[in-house]
Amino acid sequence: MEKPISKQNKSKKKDSKIVKKIKQNMYKYHRTLGIITIIPVIFWTLSGIMHPFMAHFFKPEIAHEKLEVKPIDTTQIKFSLQEVLTQNKIQEFKNFRIISFQNVTYYQVKEININTIILRLEKN
């Protein structure tokens, strides 16, 4: 009966060497993985700490806090909104406004499906 026990002991010793080797490698991999993952976490933490500091002490000065409202030259408006809409085959819209860009006046039309179209105020 002692012989089978000694075989079990030998297999336990072999298993323990194999298990020991696996554990040693797992610890190495675990440490490497931990070091690789801690670096982005440290930067993430630093950015979170620095955000309120940067936002409070280093506020950039806004050059012009007001947007100057320039009056639109109504003499450039040659066509009514209805004429421009029918010319461009727009039947329904949500909102419109008159804008001036580079000394040219346009109708800016927002359609119901949220597309914004800019229409020039002259016939094609």
Salt bridges, closest charged atoms under 4 A:
GLU122 OE1 - ARG120 NE 3.59
